[in-house]
Amino acid sequence: MLHVRVLATLLCALVAATAANAAPRPFRAVPPSGAFAASGQSVIASLRISTIGSTVDASNGDQNPYGLTIAPAGDGKIAAGDLVLCNFNDGLNIQGLGTTIEVLKPYPGATPRRLIADPRLTGCAAIAMGGAAPWVAALDANDNPIVSPTGKILDPLNTFAWTGPWGQAFVAGPHSPPAFYESNANDGSIVRINLSSPFTFEKIATGFPVNHGVPGSILAPSGLTYDAVRDVLYIVDGDTNSVFEIREPARVHTGGIAYTPHGFIGPAAGHGRLLHAGNPLNAPISAALLFNGDLVVGNTGDNRLVELSPAGSVLGTRLVDAGTAGALFGIAASGTSADTTRVYFNDDNDNTVKRLAH
């Protein structure tokens, strides 16, 4: 286990960039017009699908990619803009026994390069990155390893009482100090990892619906996605076909929010809100934020992407795999306009990363 001060060094550049704006700010809604306002039209509707490359590990055959993110910075074996993903299944396609993280260039014809294989990554379900260091929600290992850009486990973060790590997001600021957020499949909780010295852990929300499924059929809070403009953390819940949001998440502390079928309770209940429920959501697991504040949600039930406005309106859907359901896991997006938007997603039917783009 690496000392916390060394871990902090890996994030120092990112922390320094956000430190000036670290104080929490009041909630700011998306303005009705302007560069970050939703247009009311679907961004993904006119994008074309292409294949980036295989996700299968060349050495041990790990497959069935779940976690996917875009590297915000480069170091070691990772370059800024690389696609970083993890395989949930092993080489025999046994659910939840994959142990590998792969790196692909973000253009068609890319080949996977192994970053690391380690049993402490078993059942990797989600990846988020602070700088060039991946943080992994590892379901079956029941830990949350921090991986160096050269492919070493810096810290397994296995001293906290995780309950089936399932989702992961990094919040770089500017409304609060940098932190990671993690969701758990067994009890529907959301945990914030504060990047203090030493790290501290706060279970800020509890009780989100879960189905207690076995690997390959789990539905629970996942798809954690942060909107820095609105200071909102989105949470996808496939068990209820819903998307929730926690406003100003840094202001929510241990025991702050509890989900009930009738609404949120707890001292910070006012920070929680249901964004959208029901059709066309169909067992969603993943999500990504577009340049204009729209949220793209991935259905495992029918392999469709669903685009939601910040107000929760459905702007459009896209069928991205007409084959067997359960193909769509892991989404990441980039771009600063409709013309430059890139939406990457894992397709588990053929073990590839695909891209939507003009």
C-alpha positions as CSV (number, residue, x, y, z in Angstrom):
1,M,0.0,0.0,0.0
2,L,1.4,3.4,-1.0
3,H,1.4,6.2,1.5
4,V,-1.3,8.7,1.1
5,R,1.2,11.5,0.5
6,V,2.5,9.7,-2.6
7,L,-1.0,9.2,-3.9
8,A,-1.8,12.8,-3.4
9,T,1.3,13.7,-5.5
10,L,-0.4,12.0,-8.5
11,L,-3.3,14.3,-8.1
12,C,-1.5,17.5,-7.2
13,A,-1.6,19.2,-10.6
14,L,-5.4,18.6,-10.8
15,V,-5.9,19.7,-7.2
16,A,-3.8,22.9,-7.8
17,A,-5.9,23.8,-10.8
18,T,-9.1,23.6,-8.8
19,A,-7.9,24.8,-5.4
20,A,-8.8,28.5,-6.1
21,N,-12.4,27.5,-6.5
22,A,-12.6,24.9,-3.9
23,A,-15.3,26.5,-1.7
24,P,-18.8,25.1,-2.2
25,R,-21.1,27.4,-4.1
26,P,-24.9,27.7,-4.1
27,F,-26.8,25.5,-6.6
28,R,-26.9,27.1,-10.1
29,A,-29.4,25.9,-12.5
30,V,-28.7,25.6,-16.2
31,P,-29.7,28.9,-17.9
32,P,-32.5,28.8,-20.4
33,S,-30.1,29.8,-23.3
34,G,-26.4,30.0,-23.9
35,A,-23.4,27.8,-24.6
36,F,-24.4,25.2,-22.0
37,A,-28.1,25.2,-22.4
38,A,-29.9,22.1,-23.8
39,S,-31.2,22.9,-27.3
40,G,-34.3,20.7,-27.0
41,Q,-32.9,18.7,-29.9
42,S,-31.1,15.4,-29.7
43,V,-27.4,15.5,-30.2
44,I,-27.0,11.7,-30.7
45,A,-29.7,11.3,-33.3
46,S,-27.6,12.3,-36.3
47,L,-24.3,10.6,-35.2
48,R,-22.9,7.6,-37.0
49,I,-21.6,4.4,-35.4
50,S,-18.1,3.1,-36.0
51,T,-15.9,0.5,-34.2
52,I,-12.9,1.6,-32.3
53,G,-11.4,-1.8,-31.5
54,S,-11.5,-5.0,-29.5
55,T,-11.4,-5.0,-25.7
56,V,-10.3,-8.6,-25.3
57,D,-7.0,-9.0,-23.4
58,A,-4.4,-10.4,-25.7
59,S,-2.8,-12.6,-23.0
60,N,-5.6,-14.1,-20.9
61,G,-8.7,-13.5,-23.0
62,D,-10.5,-11.4,-20.4
63,Q,-13.7,-10.0,-22.1
64,N,-17.1,-8.4,-21.5
65,P,-16.0,-4.8,-20.9
66,Y,-17.9,-2.8,-18.3
67,G,-16.1,0.3,-17.1
68,L,-15.1,2.9,-19.6
69,T,-13.6,6.4,-19.3
70,I,-11.5,8.9,-21.3
71,A,-8.1,9.8,-19.8
72,P,-8.1,13.5,-18.9
73,A,-4.3,13.6,-18.6
74,G,-1.4,11.4,-19.7
75,D,1.5,9.7,-17.9
76,G,3.2,6.4,-18.1
77,K,1.3,4.0,-20.3
78,I,-1.7,6.4,-20.7
79,A,-1.9,9.4,-23.0
80,A,-4.5,12.2,-22.6
81,G,-7.6,11.2,-24.6
82,D,-7.0,7.5,-24.4
83,L,-9.9,5.2,-23.8
84,V,-9.4,3.3,-20.5
85,L,-11.7,0.3,-19.9
86,C,-11.9,-2.9,-17.8
87,N,-13.1,-6.4,-18.5
88,F,-15.7,-7.8,-16.2
89,N,-15.4,-11.4,-17.4
90,D,-12.4,-13.8,-17.6
91,G,-11.2,-15.6,-20.6
92,L,-13.8,-18.4,-20.2
93,N,-16.5,-15.6,-20.2
94,I,-17.4,-16.3,-16.5
95,Q,-19.2,-13.3,-15.2
96,G,-17.4,-11.1,-12.7
97,L,-14.0,-12.8,-12.8
98,G,-12.1,-10.4,-15.2
99,T,-9.0,-8.8,-13.8
100,T,-7.7,-6.6,-16.6
101,I,-7.6,-2.9,-17.6
102,E,-7.0,-2.1,-21.2
103,V,-6.1,1.1,-23.0
104,L,-7.2,2.0,-26.6
105,K,-6.5,5.0,-28.8
106,P,-9.8,6.8,-29.5
107,Y,-10.0,6.1,-33.2
108,P,-11.1,3.2,-35.4
109,G,-8.6,0.4,-35.8
110,A,-7.2,0.7,-32.3
111,T,-5.8,-2.4,-30.5
112,P,-6.1,-3.0,-26.8
113,R,-2.9,-2.5,-24.7
114,R,-3.0,-4.1,-21.2
115,L,-2.4,-1.7,-18.4
116,I,-2.6,-4.2,-15.6
117,A,-3.9,-7.6,-14.6
118,D,-4.4,-8.1,-10.9
119,P,-6.8,-10.1,-8.7
120,R,-7.6,-7.0,-6.7
121,L,-9.4,-5.8,-9.8
122,T,-11.7,-8.8,-10.0
123,G,-15.1,-7.9,-11.3
124,C,-14.2,-4.4,-12.4
125,A,-17.5,-2.7,-13.0
126,A,-16.6,1.0,-13.4
127,I,-13.5,3.3,-13.8
128,A,-13.0,7.0,-13.1
129,M,-9.8,8.9,-13.4
130,G,-8.2,11.7,-11.5
131,G,-5.4,12.9,-13.8
132,A,-3.8,9.8,-15.3
133,A,-4.6,7.4,-12.4
134,P,-7.6,5.1,-12.7
135,W,-9.8,4.3,-9.7
136,V,-11.7,1.1,-10.0
137,A,-15.0,-0.1,-8.6
138,A,-14.2,-3.8,-8.3
139,L,-17.4,-5.8,-7.5
140,D,-16.1,-9.3,-6.8
141,A,-12.9,-8.2,-5.1
142,N,-15.0,-5.8,-3.0
143,D,-12.4,-3.0,-3.0
144,N,-11.7,0.2,-4.9
145,P,-8.1,0.0,-6.2
146,I,-6.1,3.1,-7.3
147,V,-3.9,2.2,-10.3
148,S,-0.8,4.1,-11.3
149,P,-0.4,5.2,-15.0
150,T,2.3,2.5,-15.3
151,G,0.0,-0.3,-14.2
152,K,0.7,-0.8,-10.5
153,I,-1.8,-1.0,-7.6
154,L,-1.0,2.1,-5.5
155,D,-3.6,1.3,-2.9
156,P,-6.4,-1.3,-3.0
157,L,-8.5,0.9,-0.7
158,N,-9.8,-2.3,1.0
159,T,-10.0,-1.0,4.5
160,F,-13.4,0.6,4.1
161,A,-16.5,-1.6,4.4
162,W,-17.6,-1.6,0.7
163,T,-20.7,-3.5,-0.2
164,G,-20.2,-4.5,-3.8
165,P,-18.5,-1.5,-5.6
166,W,-20.5,-0.9,-8.8
167,G,-20.2,2.7,-10.0
168,Q,-17.5,5.4,-9.9
169,A,-17.1,9.1,-10.7
170,F,-14.5,11.8,-10.2
171,V,-15.4,15.3,-9.2
172,A,-12.5,17.7,-9.9
173,G,-14.4,20.8,-8.8
174,P,-14.9,23.8,-9.1
175,H,-17.6,23.8,-6.4
176,S,-15.7,21.7,-3.9
177,P,-12.4,20.0,-3.3
178,P,-11.7,17.1,-5.6
179,A,-13.3,13.8,-4.6
180,F,-14.4,10.4,-5.9
181,Y,-17.9,9.1,-5.6
182,E,-18.7,5.3,-5.5
183,S,-21.9,3.3,-5.5
184,N,-22.5,-0.1,-4.1
185,A,-24.6,-2.9,-5.6
186,N,-25.5,-4.8,-2.4
187,D,-27.1,-2.0,-0.3
188,G,-27.7,0.9,-2.8
189,S,-25.4,3.3,-1.0
190,I,-23.3,6.2,-2.4
191,V,-19.9,6.8,-0.8
192,R,-17.7,9.9,-1.2
193,I,-13.9,9.4,-0.9
194,N,-12.5,12.7,0.3
195,L,-8.9,13.2,-1.0
196,S,-7.6,14.5,2.3
197,S,-4.5,13.2,4.1
198,P,-5.5,10.5,5.1
199,F,-8.4,9.8,2.8
200,T,-11.8,9.8,4.5
201,F,-15.0,8.1,3.5
202,E,-18.6,9.3,3.9
203,K,-21.7,7.2,3.1
204,I,-23.7,10.2,1.9
205,A,-26.8,8.3,0.6
206,T,-28.4,5.0,1.3
207,G,-31.2,2.8,0.1
208,F,-31.2,3.2,-3.6
209,P,-33.1,0.2,-5.1
210,V,-31.1,-2.9,-6.0
211,N,-32.1,-6.3,-7.4
212,H,-29.5,-8.4,-5.5
213,G,-28.7,-10.1,-8.8
214,V,-25.7,-12.3,-9.5
215,P,-22.9,-11.0,-11.7
216,G,-24.3,-10.5,-15.2
217,S,-27.8,-9.6,-13.9
218,I,-27.1,-6.9,-11.3
219,L,-29.2,-3.7,-11.3
220,A,-28.3,-1.1,-8.7
221,P,-27.2,2.5,-8.5
222,S,-24.5,3.0,-11.2
223,G,-23.6,5.3,-14.1
224,L,-22.4,8.0,-11.7
225,T,-21.9,11.2,-13.8
226,Y,-21.0,14.7,-12.6
227,D,-22.1,17.9,-14.2
228,A,-19.7,20.6,-13.1
229,V,-21.8,23.5,-14.5
230,R,-24.9,22.6,-12.5
231,D,-23.0,20.9,-9.6
232,V,-25.1,17.8,-9.9
233,L,-24.2,14.1,-9.5
234,Y,-26.4,11.9,-11.6
235,I,-27.2,8.3,-10.4
236,V,-28.6,5.7,-12.8
237,D,-30.8,3.0,-11.2
238,G,-31.6,0.1,-13.4
239,D,-33.8,-1.7,-10.9
240,T,-36.4,1.1,-11.1
241,N,-35.6,2.4,-14.6
242,S,-34.8,5.8,-13.1
243,V,-32.2,8.5,-13.1
244,F,-31.7,10.5,-9.9
245,E,-29.6,13.5,-9.1
246,I,-27.9,14.8,-6.0
247,R,-27.4,18.6,-6.2
248,E,-24.4,20.1,-4.5
249,P,-23.1,16.6,-3.5
250,A,-20.2,18.0,-1.5
251,R,-22.7,19.5,0.9
252,V,-24.2,16.1,1.7
253,H,-22.4,14.3,4.5
254,T,-22.7,10.9,6.2
255,G,-26.4,9.9,6.6
256,G,-27.5,12.9,4.6
257,I,-29.9,11.2,2.2
258,A,-32.0,8.0,2.3
259,Y,-34.1,6.8,-0.6
260,T,-37.6,5.6,0.0
261,P,-40.3,4.7,-2.6
262,H,-42.1,7.9,-1.7
263,G,-39.1,10.2,-1.9
264,F,-35.9,11.2,-0.2
265,I,-35.6,11.6,3.6
266,G,-32.8,12.7,5.9
267,P,-31.1,16.0,6.8
268,A,-30.0,16.6,3.2
269,A,-33.1,15.2,1.5
270,G,-33.6,18.5,-0.4
271,H,-30.4,17.8,-2.4
272,G,-32.0,14.7,-3.9
273,R,-34.3,14.6,-6.9
274,L,-35.8,12.2,-9.4
275,L,-34.8,13.3,-12.8
276,H,-36.7,10.7,-15.0
277,A,-38.4,7.4,-14.4
278,G,-40.0,4.9,-16.8
279,N,-39.9,4.6,-20.6
280,P,-37.7,4.6,-22.6
281,L,-35.3,3.6,-19.8
282,N,-34.9,-0.1,-19.8
283,A,-32.5,-1.6,-17.2
284,P,-30.0,1.3,-17.6
285,I,-26.6,1.0,-16.1
286,S,-24.3,3.6,-17.6
287,A,-24.3,7.3,-18.4
288,A,-22.2,10.1,-19.8
289,L,-22.6,13.9,-20.0
290,L,-22.6,15.8,-23.3
291,F,-21.2,19.3,-23.9
292,N,-24.6,21.0,-23.5
293,G,-25.6,19.3,-20.3
294,D,-27.7,16.5,-21.8
295,L,-27.2,13.1,-20.2
296,V,-26.8,10.0,-22.4
297,V,-28.0,6.9,-20.5
298,G,-27.3,3.3,-21.7
299,N,-30.0,0.6,-21.5
300,T,-28.9,-3.0,-21.0
301,G,-32.5,-4.1,-21.5
302,D,-32.7,-3.2,-25.2
303,N,-29.2,-1.8,-26.1
304,R,-30.5,1.8,-26.6
305,L,-29.0,5.1,-25.7
306,V,-31.4,7.5,-24.2
307,E,-30.7,11.3,-24.3
308,L,-32.2,13.3,-21.4
309,S,-32.2,17.0,-21.0
310,P,-31.2,18.6,-17.6
311,A,-34.9,18.9,-16.9
312,G,-35.5,15.2,-17.5
313,S,-37.2,15.4,-20.9
314,V,-36.5,12.6,-23.4
315,L,-34.8,14.2,-26.4
316,G,-34.1,11.0,-28.4
317,T,-33.0,7.4,-28.4
318,R,-30.6,5.3,-30.5
319,L,-30.5,1.6,-31.0
320,V,-26.8,0.8,-31.1
321,D,-26.9,-3.0,-31.2
322,A,-29.8,-5.0,-32.7
323,G,-28.5,-8.2,-31.2
324,T,-29.0,-9.9,-27.8
325,A,-29.9,-7.5,-25.0
326,G,-27.3,-6.8,-22.4
327,A,-24.7,-5.5,-24.8
328,L,-24.4,-1.9,-23.6
329,F,-22.1,-1.2,-20.7
330,G,-19.9,1.8,-20.1
331,I,-20.3,5.1,-21.8
332,A,-17.9,8.1,-22.2
333,A,-18.3,11.3,-24.1
334,S,-16.1,14.2,-25.4
335,G,-16.6,17.3,-27.5
336,T,-17.5,20.9,-27.1
337,S,-20.2,21.1,-29.8
338,A,-22.6,18.9,-31.7
339,D,-20.1,18.7,-34.5
340,T,-17.3,17.6,-32.3
341,T,-19.3,15.3,-30.0
342,R,-17.9,11.7,-29.6
343,V,-19.9,9.1,-27.6
344,Y,-18.0,6.0,-26.9
345,F,-19.6,2.8,-25.5
346,N,-18.7,-0.8,-24.7
347,D,-20.6,-3.4,-26.8
348,D,-20.4,-6.7,-25.0
349,N,-22.0,-8.6,-27.8
350,D,-18.8,-8.5,-29.8
351,N,-16.3,-7.2,-27.1
352,T,-15.6,-3.9,-28.7
353,V,-15.6,-0.2,-28.0
354,K,-17.8,1.7,-30.5
355,R,-18.1,5.4,-31.3
356,L,-21.0,7.7,-32.3
357,A,-19.7,10.7,-34.2
358,H,-20.3,12.8,-37.3
